[in-house]
Amino acid sequence: MRNNISIIASVALFSCLTNTVMAQNKTISGRITNQAGNPIVASIFLQGNSKIGTSSNENGDFSLSIPQNSTNLVISSLGYETQTVSINGNLLNIQLQPKGDFNLDEVVVVGYGTQRKGDLTAPIGKVDMGEMVKRTVANPMDALQGAVTGVQIVSSGAPGSTPSVRVRGVGSFNNESPLYVVDGMFMDNIDFLNPNDIADISILKDASGAAIYGVRAANGVILVTTKKGSLNMKSKITYNGFAGFQTPTNVLKMANAQQYAAYATAIGNDAFVKSSVQKFGGTETNPAMDTDWFKELLRSKALITNHNLDMMGGGEKITYAMGLNYVKQDGIMDASNMNQKYNIRMQVDAKVTDWLKAGFSAHFNNFKTYSPNNAAFRQAYFASPLYPVYDPSLELAKPEKFGSSTAIGMQSGFWYNNPIATAFYNTNQTKGFQILPTIYLEAELWKDKITFRSQLSQRYQSTHNINYNPVYYIDNDQRNDRSFLRSAQARNTNYILDNLLTYKDQADKHHWSILLGQSSREERWRETWVQANDVPASEEFWYVGVDAQGTGSATGYGERGSRNAGISYFTRGTYDYDNKYLLTATFRADGSSKYQTKWGYFPSIGLGWVLTREKFMENQKLFNQLKVRGSWGKLGNDGIQPNAGYATVYSGNNYSGIFGSEGATNGTRVPGYRVGRFFTQVRWEVVEEWDGGLDFALLNNRLTGTVDYYHRTTNDLAFSRPIPFSWDRVYGNWGSVTNSGWEIGLQWKDKVGDFGYAIGGNLTTLKNRVKNLGGLENIMNGYPEWSAEFPARIELNQPINFYYGYEVAGVYQNQAQIDADPIAKRYNQQNPNTPILPGYLQYKDQNNNGELDEKDRVNLGNYLPTIAYGFNLAFDYKKFDLSIAFQGVAGNKIHNLNRAMRRKYNQMNADAAFIENLWTGEGSSNTHPSAKGSVAPWNLQASSFFVESGAYLRIQNIQLGYNFDLNKIPVRVFATADRPFIFTKYNGFTPEITGMGFDANVYPIASSYSLGVKVSF
């Protein structure tokens, strides 16, 4: 009994003491912003007691428990003045002031480390992550469109597709993609990442910044750092998600049944019009059947959703972070067409001792993609509106009663197939997973001076692709009599081991650092595949093997792969005097197993001068910061074919000869040989670049900006060239190409009372020129299958792959004009059965020799924009904010191959604009041919008629947000419109065309509309 009384008394006493202690503490909360009202991530500590503190979140919000008698807090953040704030009440709204030199202390991620922004001598593109996460896209690079100078991003609408990224133009015929480095691991893309997982993106655009990555850096380097916790950080959980729909935009309007029937009649090819009327009703001028194939092929709405959960925090010695993410994007093609992925991200850093740190991070990515058959879009452009999607009268059609063009007497063949059936009878699914673990140890060998870091990064990716075609019948051309299954497994296994020794020190006004590094890497890829016929349509039987259902053995097997290794040694030194005179020098030696030339050497140097720290600038009031910088360096591109280390010799009757025949006596066959592959000593391409730039902030830091001029030359350009007197070609380093231009970025931010606003913009110019082709005058190129009819050309002192053809001078309006033209007169004399008629295109005689020949073909433009730009507007008032982003290009051309294909397929449909603008009589049009002329060979040559402007202005993003507290929990709700409008004159779905700009009906880009919420606990 006495013991029970003692226990009860102890508990009561403990409760009283606890209540007393709790009563002595209080909780304060608040928000930290800058002058423009934008949130700031900052450190908050109790003055005089650094053990009591926290950090604000991405919304600038914080909460902290402090003793009752506390008086002041100390607030600090990079780039802002440290501020001591009096504690008055439990709710604080704190506005930090930028330092005198705007954001000079901001930390920027560079190769193998970080630097102060004020110490940079290279034009490193820093991505505003707050703006990036406003985009409702599945791929992080799509979110950067128009946001960074010198970086052009060409998107594709297909779910799971990878955008084309070009940094400062194109300097290779082989590989133009940048290197991605994710937490130290080399990657080909960052499709697997979610924008919410990313803490920082830096883009190394010039040779000075990128040379430390040597042979992989010629196309630029994109450094990605994922989110991590921080020391003494209160645990924080953040949910950020949205759900919405995508809808087709800028849908191409095709000729309807009336227009198509009139057009077919005009060209004298209307038998199938009569057949359609007889079968489906109507009249020959107004057929009853009127199928809008694009409307049938596209969904009006397709789901897109993204859900992200972040957890992070830290104590005195350990930090942690974890992220969970789910993304699903349905395609706007109404078929098996989607992409979904699950991501898990983990990170732990620990301070093992006062001098040793250790850390581990990992990304787990699981994905599934159903890829569409994009041929359906091309066929939807070709398809006649005079037959239906489904036709129950076709008894032989199975398993679905899809309609057929042959049922109304049209030609058969791929180009006239039913596009809906093409999309429907397609299963192309890819499933896979990827693991990216990283582990490191970092030892401080001399406190605040020398550190050594060793990091092992790995990548393992496994994918499984299933391509299945079932048995079906539509007509004699669009059919599949035996089911077909192809199953392919691919594996990537890579590792990188980095060892870094860093020395930092200072003496008086002198500051310097030296980095010594060594890196080893190996990359392996292998793919194996098997094929089979007669496999049942049910997915449970999609296996190939002896015991598999539907087939006894595989009808095909194959395997391919690659393996290469490299070792590198590099160093970087930085020096500044009084943060005024800046020097950065790097050098990297790269060894590679891909080439006989084993080693490459890549130096760079950068200089900077901060004028605002000079005495003669002390009394001026205009500039808060003014820095001049310049750089030079060399980079490598090993994304080209490796050495062909042996020759392939072919023999056989095709290469043999018979000698000694005389009269009835047969001679003796002498075997012959042909060499089909030649040994070449290939080496990587080398980029040499110099850059001059200016960074500035003025008018009390309200206006900030950068200006750069760059000039980069790619030498040892690799390509195949013909061997004289042979059909064979040989691959080697033969040429050079230059890219040069200006990059300008400006940003204005201000706040008037409760109203804040920001206006920003960027502009990039590009001049691309081929300077050397190894003695060749030109190289012909083009779209596969159509390169002969509609070529692209590579020529000295011209941009890469320009469209090559005749310049259209107008349209012949009458016979007198034809008779007066020497070109037309000569042609009609030579071709009396197919003469040039009024309504035909007139080509310009470039050399005035009265004959249309090869010398009259000229540069009709190319796919590279000469100008790329973006600008943004942002407004905030109290708890509301609104942002609008724009993006566009100019100076580029698109080859409209959709219209050009009429050269061979004259029964195809056409877009409505083409039909409506055809020449119908004298004076009706001076740009478009007549209906008959549109199918005449004279008008279907490579010419400027098929080359259109690729310029456009797109509203990339509109977001309206509202921020509020719900029981002291910060909440943000937002509505987003992504890519809602585009302004372009191009006659196609989208002016964003990957590759060389040949548009053969690409997958359209969609607009998306969504609602989302962000909550932090």
QUIHUQUI-V50741 format. One record per helix or strand. SS is the DSSP state (@ for helix, = for strand). FROM is the first residue (numbers start at 1). LEN is the number of residues. If there is no record, write none. Layout:
SS | FROM | LEN
SS | FROM | LEN
This chain:
@ | 2 | 22
= | 25 | 9
= | 39 | 1
= | 43 | 4
= | 49 | 7
= | 61 | 7
= | 72 | 5
= | 80 | 1
= | 83 | 4
= | 91 | 5
= | 98 | 1
= | 107 | 4
= | 113 | 4
@ | 117 | 3
= | 124 | 3
@ | 129 | 4
@ | 140 | 5
= | 151 | 4
= | 164 | 4
= | 179 | 4
= | 185 | 3
@ | 195 | 3
= | 198 | 7
@ | 207 | 10
= | 221 | 6
= | 233 | 16
= | 254 | 1
@ | 257 | 10
@ | 271 | 10
= | 282 | 1
= | 287 | 1
@ | 293 | 5
= | 298 | 1
= | 302 | 13
= | 318 | 13
= | 333 | 1
= | 338 | 14
= | 356 | 15
@ | 375 | 8
= | 390 | 1
= | 398 | 1
= | 402 | 1
@ | 405 | 4
@ | 414 | 3
@ | 419 | 6
= | 427 | 20
= | 450 | 20
= | 472 | 2
= | 479 | 2
= | 484 | 24
= | 510 | 24
@ | 539 | 3
= | 556 | 22
= | 581 | 12
= | 599 | 12
@ | 611 | 3
@ | 615 | 3
= | 623 | 15
= | 644 | 1
= | 648 | 12
= | 662 | 1
= | 665 | 1
= | 668 | 10
= | 680 | 1
= | 685 | 14
= | 703 | 20
= | 729 | 24
= | 755 | 11
= | 767 | 7
= | 778 | 5
= | 791 | 5
= | 802 | 5
= | 808 | 4
@ | 815 | 5
@ | 822 | 9
= | 841 | 3
@ | 854 | 3
= | 858 | 2
= | 867 | 11
= | 880 | 11
= | 893 | 4
@ | 897 | 7
= | 911 | 1
@ | 912 | 5
= | 919 | 1
= | 930 | 1
@ | 933 | 3
@ | 937 | 4
= | 943 | 1
@ | 944 | 3
= | 947 | 3
= | 952 | 15
= | 969 | 16
= | 998 | 2
= | 1006 | 11
